[in-house]
Amino acid sequence: MLAATERRFDLIAVDVPSPLTLGEAYLHTREFYALCRARLNPGGVLAIQLSGPLGAPTRTPARLVASLRAEFSEVMVADSETAERAFAYAADALPFTAEALRATAVAGERRLLVLAGPELDARIAGAIPLTLDDLDLVLRRGAERLHERYL
């Protein structure tokens, strides 16, 4: 839909499965995030769930954040123990602070880690953005799933 319209949005929310197939993987690439950025109004935000908690730089969430950091000036990640996954917010200039994001946590949130700026960059150091020319993560994740289920 985004590629077929010139409309602009204040918020684009992406909640898609992990990049286990090539079709799903496209929705996690630097190129897709560039398309999202092109469709945001000034002050607009891209929100995306990261398919798990932020961890090692070779794992999906860190790779997705690296892709976002390659396209957006500001990226903030909320890593929720309650939700058992992390969420990223990206914009040219985020219209909220880490403190404001923490203040919106649901009652009972056991641990909400909010990362941005140099602290986030340090956490994803070594993570390689997903691109249309480099979808190695899809092959690795597919092999892991086959091994877990059948071997």
TORROSE-965894 format. One record per residue (C-alpha): x, y, z. Coordinates in steps of 0.2 Angstrom, whole numbers, padded with zeros to 4 digits, always signed. Example, Ala and Ser with C-alpha at 12.3 -4.5 7.8 and 13.67 -1.06 7.14 Angstrom:
BEGIN
+0062-0022+0039+0068-0005+0036
This chain:
BEGIN
+0000+0000+0000+0014+0012+0004+0022+0010-0012+0006+0013-0022+0002+0030-0014+0009+0047-0012-0001+0050+0004+0008+0055+0020+0005+0049+0037+0008+0055+0055+0010+0037+0061+0015+0021+0052+0013+0006+0063+0021-0010+0057+0016-0026+0066+0022-0040+0055+0029-0057+0058+0048-0060+0060+0057-0061+0044+0056-0079+0041+0051-0079+0023+0057-0067+0009+0040-0058+0008+0040-0055+0027+0059-0050+0027+0056-0036+0014+0045-0027+0027+0060-0027+0039+0073-0020+0027+0082-0003+0026+0073+0000+0009+0056-0003+0017+0060+0009+0031+0066+0022+0018+0049+0020+0010+0040+0022+0027+0051+0038+0030+0046+0045+0013+0028+0043+0017+0028+0051+0035+0023+0069+0037+0035+0081+0046+0035+0076+0064+0028+0058+0059+0033+0042+0068+0036+0024+0062+0032+0012+0076+0037-0006+0074+0038-0022+0085+0055-0030+0084+0050-0049+0085+0058-0051+0102+0068-0042+0115+0084-0033+0110+0099-0044+0112+0114-0050+0102+0119-0040+0087+0116-0055+0076+0098-0058+0081+0083-0050+0073+0079-0036+0085+0096-0028+0084+0097-0031+0065+0080-0022+0063+0086-0007+0074+0102-0006+0064+0091-0005+0048+0080+0009+0056+0096+0018+0062+0102+0018+0044+0087+0028+0038+0081+0038+0053+0089+0052+0063+0081+0047+0079+0077+0029+0085+0071+0024+0102+0068+0007+0108+0056+0001+0122+0061-0016+0128+0046-0023+0138+0048-0038+0149+0029-0039+0151+0027-0040+0132+0042-0051+0130+0048-0040+0115+0054-0024+0110+0046-0010+0101+0055+0004+0091+0050+0021+0086+0059+0031+0072+0058+0048+0065+0068+0063+0059+0064+0070+0076+0054+0060+0089+0040+0070+0096+0042+0063+0113+0056+0059+0126+0062+0043+0134+0054+0049+0150+0037+0052+0142+0038+0035+0135+0042+0027+0151+0027+0037+0159+0015+0028+0147+0020+0010+0153+0005+0000+0157+0001-0003+0176+0011-0019+0181+0025-0017+0168+0039-0027+0177+0053-0019+0167+0053-0007+0154+0070-0002+0147+0070+0013+0135+0086+0016+0125+0090+0030+0113+0105+0039+0106+0123+0033+0111+0116+0020+0123+0106+0012+0109+0120+0013+0097+0131+0004+0109+0118-0010+0112+0117-0013+0093+0136-0011+0089+0140-0024+0076+0122-0026+0070+0121-0026+0051+0105-0018+0043+0094-0030+0033+0094-0024+0015+0086-0032-0001+0104-0037-0006+0108-0045+0011+0094-0056+0018+0105-0069+0027+0094-0068+0042+0080-0076+0033+0091-0091+0028+0098-0092+0046+0082-0091+0055+0074-0103+0043+0088-0116+0046+0086-0113+0065+0067-0117+0064+0070-0132+0054+0083-0139+0066+0072-0135+0081+0056-0143+0074+0064-0158+0065+0081-0163+0071
